[in-house]
Amino acid sequence: MSQNRLDAEEIDWTPPPAPEPALAPAEPPVPRARRIGSLEVLAALLVLLVILRGWLAGLVDSERLQTWTTVFVSVLVQAVPFLVFGVALSAVIAVFVPRSFWARALPRHPALAVPAAGLAGVILPGCECGSVPIAGSLIRRGVTPAAALAFLLAAPAINPIVLTATAVAFPGKPEMVVARGVASLIVAVAMGWLWLRLGRTDWIRLPHRPDVDGESKWHAFWAAVRHDVMHAGGYLVLGAAATATINVVVPASWLQRLAENPVLSVLALAVLAVLLSICSEADAFVAASLSQFSLTSRLVFLVVGPMVDLKLIAMQTGVFGRRFVVRFAPATFAAAILVGTGAGLLLL
């Protein structure tokens, strides 16, 4: 009996669990090598400019090269502060403004949101360089692209700063201010509605921002600012270089010949607005100086400039992509010419 009990115990016996192996001591983390970023490259370039300033000064002795350098620097000096303002406001919208705000601020129906966004250009005034990143941020926050594009076109053209500058540049001609504001708003709203009708979302390719999910709001804010300044700023430099090249290449005598033909004068100043790429806060004074042209053609110059120019095309390419620009820029250019000419014939 005891032998049978012993055999059962031997059959039912299970070995005790093996002791867990001791964990190996954690190795100290290996410090990662610091990568050279855009800030370091910019600092190195500035140091080289200071060191080589004497040699570089000798390269710009020619008159044409000095003109090119002057125009290039002036475009950047005009545009960069507004670009930084726009990028900062864009980052604020992206980080601190909840998506639900835009659902409450704009009408639910896209067709009504377009004119509302266009009129918002009076509330959020800015140069065209700043409106580009703001429009991109609005699209990221869920605003319908048509409304964001209406704001993009209207903000630099109907804000109080621009309209006041126009009144100062054209003293005694309040109809010029009214015509510019009305024509610019009509173009902005019309392009927004046109996008609702014919636009496609896959034409817009917003650049990928660094992933800041889970980070603090201030960290996300500065990350968005650094990314957008470097991304849009590079295209602004290209646009400024193209503008300076055009200013040096196009002879001034051509303008006098074109001013004699009413139709060609409108087209000439429209093209000139694209090529000169003047900031909207200063373009009224340039238009006033072109006294050989009619008021209608100068109005077209003021309507086209803040909506389509070389630096804007370059910046919109960086923010929205090439497929968007090759469709949106020509359509806006044509609409600005037609509406600007019509407003000039009716109001001037």
C-alpha positions in Angstrom: 0.0 0.0 0.0 2.8 2.4 0.9 4.6 1.4 -2.2 1.6 2.3 -4.4 1.3 5.6 -2.6 5.0 6.3 -3.2 4.6 5.4 -6.9 1.6 7.9 -7.2 3.6 10.7 -5.6 6.5 10.0 -8.0 4.1 10.1 -11.0 2.3 13.4 -9.9 5.5 15.2 -8.9 6.4 18.3 -10.9 9.8 19.9 -10.8 10.0 23.4 -9.1 10.3 26.4 -11.5 13.8 27.3 -12.5 15.1 30.5 -11.0 14.9 33.5 -13.4 18.3 34.5 -14.8 19.8 37.6 -13.4 19.3 40.7 -15.5 22.5 42.0 -17.1 23.4 45.5 -15.9 22.2 48.2 -18.2 24.8 49.7 -20.4 25.3 53.5 -20.1 23.6 55.3 -23.0 25.9 56.3 -25.8 25.7 60.0 -26.5 24.5 60.8 -30.0 26.5 63.0 -32.2 24.9 66.5 -32.6 23.7 67.0 -36.2 24.5 70.1 -38.0 21.2 71.9 -38.6 20.0 75.0 -40.6 20.8 77.3 -37.7 24.4 76.3 -37.6 24.7 76.6 -41.4 23.2 80.1 -41.2 25.7 81.1 -38.5 28.6 79.8 -40.5 27.5 81.8 -43.6 27.2 85.0 -41.6 30.7 84.5 -40.2 32.0 83.9 -43.8 30.3 87.1 -45.0 32.0 89.1 -42.3 35.4 87.6 -43.0 35.1 87.9 -46.8 33.3 91.3 -46.9 36.2 93.0 -48.5 36.5 90.5 -51.3 32.7 90.4 -51.8 32.6 94.2 -52.1 34.9 94.0 -55.0 32.5 91.7 -56.9 29.6 94.2 -56.9 31.5 97.1 -58.4 29.5 97.0 -61.7 26.4 99.2 -61.9 24.1 96.5 -63.0 25.2 94.1 -60.3 24.8 96.9 -57.7 21.2 97.4 -59.0 20.5 93.7 -58.8 21.9 93.6 -55.2 19.9 96.6 -54.2 16.6 95.2 -55.5 17.3 91.8 -54.0 18.0 93.1 -50.6 15.1 95.6 -50.7 12.6 92.8 -51.5 13.9 90.7 -48.6 13.9 93.6 -46.2 10.3 94.4 -47.1 9.1 90.8 -47.1 10.9 89.1 -44.2 9.2 91.0 -41.3 5.8 90.2 -42.7 6.9 86.6 -43.4 7.9 86.2 -39.8 4.7 87.8 -38.6 2.7 85.5 -40.8 4.6 82.4 -39.7 4.2 83.3 -36.0 0.5 83.8 -36.5 0.3 80.6 -38.4 2.0 78.7 -35.5 -0.4 80.3 -33.0 -3.4 79.2 -35.1 -1.9 75.7 -35.5 -1.0 75.2 -31.8 -3.2 77.4 -29.6 -6.5 77.7 -31.5 -8.7 74.6 -31.3 -10.3 73.2 -34.4 -13.7 73.8 -32.9 -13.1 77.6 -33.1 -13.2 77.6 -36.9 -16.4 75.6 -36.9 -18.0 78.4 -34.8 -16.3 81.4 -36.5 -17.1 80.5 -40.1 -20.5 79.6 -41.6 -21.0 75.9 -42.0 -21.9 76.2 -45.7 -18.7 76.4 -47.7 -20.2 78.9 -50.2 -20.9 81.3 -47.2 -17.6 80.6 -45.6 -15.7 82.0 -48.6 -16.9 85.6 -48.4 -16.7 85.5 -44.6 -13.0 84.5 -44.8 -12.4 87.1 -47.4 -13.7 89.8 -45.1 -11.6 88.4 -42.3 -8.6 89.9 -44.2 -9.7 93.3 -42.6 -9.5 91.8 -39.1 -6.1 90.0 -39.7 -4.2 92.4 -41.9 -0.9 91.4 -43.3 1.4 91.3 -46.2 1.1 88.7 -48.9 4.2 87.0 -47.6 2.6 86.4 -44.2 -0.8 85.4 -45.6 0.6 82.3 -47.4 1.7 80.4 -44.3 -1.5 81.6 -42.5 -3.7 80.1 -45.2 -1.7 76.8 -45.0 -2.3 76.7 -41.3 -6.0 77.3 -41.7 -6.3 74.4 -44.0 -4.4 72.2 -41.5 -6.9 73.2 -38.8 -9.8 72.0 -40.9 -10.9 75.2 -42.7 -12.2 74.5 -46.1 -9.5 75.2 -48.7 -11.8 77.6 -50.6 -12.2 79.8 -47.6 -8.5 79.7 -46.8 -7.7 80.7 -50.4 -10.1 83.6 -50.2 -8.4 84.9 -47.1 -5.0 84.4 -48.8 -6.0 86.7 -51.7 -8.0 89.3 -49.7 -5.8 89.8 -46.6 -2.9 91.6 -48.3 -5.2 93.8 -50.5 -8.2 95.0 -48.4 -6.6 95.5 -45.0 -6.6 99.0 -43.5 -2.8 99.5 -43.9 -2.9 98.9 -47.6 -6.0 101.0 -48.2 -4.5 103.9 -46.2 -1.3 103.7 -48.2 -3.3 103.8 -51.4 -5.2 107.0 -50.2 -1.8 108.6 -49.4 -0.3 107.7 -52.7 -3.3 109.0 -54.7 -4.4 112.2 -52.8 -7.7 113.6 -53.9 -8.8 110.3 -55.5 -10.8 108.4 -53.0 -12.4 106.4 -55.8 -9.0 104.7 -56.3 -9.2 103.3 -52.8 -12.8 102.2 -53.2 -12.0 100.6 -56.6 -9.0 98.7 -55.2 -10.9 97.4 -52.2 -13.9 96.3 -54.1 -12.0 94.7 -57.0 -9.7 92.8 -54.7 -12.5 91.4 -52.6 -14.5 90.4 -55.7 -11.4 88.5 -57.1 -10.8 86.8 -53.7 -14.4 85.6 -53.3 -14.7 84.6 -56.9 -11.5 82.5 -56.7 -12.8 80.8 -53.6 -16.1 79.9 -55.2 -14.2 78.8 -58.3 -12.2 76.4 -56.1 -15.4 75.1 -54.6 -16.6 74.3 -58.1 -13.5 73.0 -59.8 -10.8 72.5 -57.1 -9.5 69.2 -56.0 -8.0 68.4 -52.6 -5.1 66.3 -54.1 -3.8 69.5 -55.8 -2.7 70.8 -52.4 0.3 69.1 -50.9 1.1 70.8 -47.6 4.7 70.2 -46.4 5.1 67.7 -43.6 5.7 69.3 -40.3 7.8 67.6 -37.5 5.6 65.5 -35.3 5.1 67.4 -32.0 2.2 65.4 -30.6 2.5 65.1 -26.8 4.9 68.0 -26.6 4.2 71.2 -24.7 2.4 73.9 -26.6 5.4 76.3 -26.5 7.7 73.5 -27.8 5.2 72.8 -30.6 4.9 76.5 -31.4 8.6 77.1 -31.8 9.0 73.9 -33.8 6.3 75.1 -36.2 7.9 78.5 -36.4 11.4 77.2 -37.2 10.0 74.8 -39.8 7.9 77.3 -41.7 10.5 80.1 -41.6 13.2 77.8 -43.1 10.7 76.3 -45.6 9.0 79.5 -46.9 12.0 81.6 -46.4 14.0 79.6 -48.9 11.4 80.1 -51.6 11.2 83.8 -50.7 15.0 84.1 -51.5 14.4 82.5 -54.9 11.6 84.9 -55.6 13.6 87.9 -54.6 16.5 86.8 -56.9 14.1 86.4 -59.8 12.6 89.8 -59.1 16.0 91.5 -59.0 17.0 89.8 -62.3 13.9 91.0 -64.0 14.4 94.6 -62.8 17.9 94.6 -64.3 17.0 92.9 -67.6 13.8 94.8 -68.6 14.6 98.2 -70.2 12.6 101.2 -68.8 12.0 102.5 -72.3 9.7 99.7 -73.1 7.2 100.9 -70.5 6.8 104.3 -72.2 5.9 102.6 -75.5 3.4 100.3 -73.9 1.6 103.1 -72.0 0.4 104.6 -75.3 -1.9 101.6 -76.0 -4.9 101.3 -73.6 -5.1 97.5 -73.9 -1.4 96.8 -73.9 -1.0 99.3 -70.9 -3.3 97.1 -68.8 -1.5 93.9 -69.7 1.9 95.5 -69.3 1.2 96.7 -65.8 -0.3 93.4 -64.9 2.8 91.6 -66.0 5.0 94.3 -64.4 3.2 93.7 -61.0 4.1 90.0 -61.3 7.7 90.7 -62.1 8.4 93.5 -59.7 7.0 91.6 -56.7 6.5 94.7 -54.5 5.0 94.4 -51.1 1.4 95.5 -50.9 2.1 98.1 -48.3 4.4 99.9 -50.8 3.0 99.1 -54.3 0.6 102.1 -54.3 3.5 104.5 -54.3 5.1 102.7 -57.3 1.8 102.8 -59.1 1.4 106.5 -58.5 4.8 107.1 -59.9 3.8 105.5 -63.2 2.0 108.6 -64.3 2.3 107.8 -68.0 -0.3 105.0 -67.6 -4.0 105.4 -67.1 -5.7 105.0 -63.7 -7.4 101.8 -64.9 -4.1 100.2 -65.8 -2.6 101.3 -62.5 -5.6 99.8 -60.7 -4.9 96.5 -62.4 -1.3 96.8 -61.2 -2.6 97.2 -57.6 -5.1 94.3 -57.9 -2.7 91.8 -59.5 0.4 92.6 -57.3 -0.8 91.3 -53.9 -2.3 88.2 -55.4 0.2 87.0 -58.1 3.9 87.8 -58.2 7.2 86.0 -58.5 7.9 85.7 -54.7 4.3 84.6 -54.0 4.4 82.0 -56.7 7.7 80.7 -55.2 6.2 80.7 -51.6 2.9 79.1 -52.7 4.9 76.4 -54.3 6.7 75.7 -51.0 3.5 75.7 -49.0 0.9 74.2 -51.3 2.9 72.4 -54.0 3.5 72.8 -57.7 0.2 71.1 -58.8 -1.7 73.8 -57.0 0.4 76.8 -58.2 0.3 75.9 -61.9 -3.5 76.1 -61.8 -4.3 78.7 -59.1 -1.8 81.4 -60.1 -2.8 81.7 -63.8 -6.5 81.7 -63.0 -6.0 84.4 -60.3 -4.0 86.4 -62.7 -6.7 86.4 -65.4 -9.5 87.1 -62.8 -7.5 90.0 -61.4 -7.1 91.6 -64.8 -10.7 91.2 -65.8 -12.2 92.4 -62.5 -9.6 95.2 -62.1 -10.3 96.5 -65.6 -14.1 96.4 -65.1 -13.8 98.2 -61.7 -11.6 100.8 -63.4 -14.0 101.5 -66.2 -17.0 101.7 -63.8 -15.5 103.6 -60.8 -12.6 105.7 -62.2 
